[in-house]
Amino acid sequence: MGEEIRKRLKEQKRSISWLAYEIDCDRSNLHKQLHCPYLHVELLYSICIALREDFFSLYSQSLSEII
């Protein structure tokens, strides 16, 4: 998920620092979180709002392939 978020940041010409500010999170903590295999739901929700992207749909797509 972190890779997708970094990809969208790059597409929107925004930085991790910008995103951290938008979601009221420490930049270094956010950077660490984006390298974890899983993100907390509330953090992902905040990122979706800031970037105006539905990252939850990525989980839904992979789940629909399994079910």
C-alpha positions as CSV (number, residue, x, y, z in Angstrom):
1,M,0.0,0.0,0.0
2,G,2.8,2.4,0.8
3,E,4.2,2.0,-2.7
4,E,0.8,3.0,-4.2
5,I,0.6,6.0,-1.9
6,R,4.2,7.1,-2.8
7,K,3.3,6.6,-6.5
8,R,0.2,8.8,-6.1
9,L,2.2,11.5,-4.3
10,K,4.7,11.5,-7.1
11,E,1.9,11.8,-9.7
12,Q,0.4,14.7,-7.8
13,K,3.9,16.3,-7.4
14,R,3.6,16.2,-3.6
15,S,6.0,15.1,-1.0
16,I,5.8,12.9,2.1
17,S,6.3,16.1,4.1
18,W,3.3,17.7,2.5
19,L,1.2,14.6,3.3
20,A,2.4,14.4,6.8
21,Y,1.4,18.1,7.3
22,E,-2.0,17.4,5.7
23,I,-2.8,14.5,8.0
24,D,-1.2,16.0,11.1
25,C,1.5,13.3,11.4
26,D,5.2,13.4,12.0
27,R,7.1,13.0,8.7
28,S,9.5,10.4,9.9
29,N,6.7,8.4,11.5
30,L,4.7,8.5,8.3
31,H,7.7,7.5,6.3
32,K,8.1,4.4,8.5
33,Q,4.4,3.6,8.3
34,L,4.5,3.7,4.5
35,H,7.2,1.0,4.6
36,C,5.1,-1.3,6.8
37,P,3.1,-4.1,5.1
38,Y,-0.1,-2.9,6.7
39,L,-1.6,0.6,7.5
40,H,-4.0,1.4,10.3
41,V,-7.4,2.0,8.9
42,E,-7.7,5.5,10.3
43,L,-4.3,6.5,8.8
44,L,-5.3,5.1,5.5
45,Y,-8.6,7.0,5.6
46,S,-6.8,10.3,6.4
47,I,-4.4,9.6,3.4
48,C,-7.4,9.0,1.2
49,I,-8.9,12.3,2.1
50,A,-5.7,14.2,1.7
51,L,-4.8,12.7,-1.7
52,R,-8.5,12.4,-2.8
53,E,-7.8,8.8,-3.8
54,D,-9.7,5.6,-2.7
55,F,-6.9,3.3,-1.6
56,F,-9.5,1.1,0.1
57,S,-10.6,0.0,-3.4
58,L,-7.2,-1.7,-3.9
59,Y,-8.0,-3.9,-0.9
60,S,-11.5,-4.5,-2.3
61,Q,-10.2,-5.5,-5.7
62,S,-7.7,-8.0,-4.2
63,L,-10.4,-9.4,-1.9
64,S,-12.9,-9.9,-4.8
65,E,-10.2,-12.0,-6.6
66,I,-10.0,-14.3,-3.6
67,I,-13.7,-14.7,-2.9
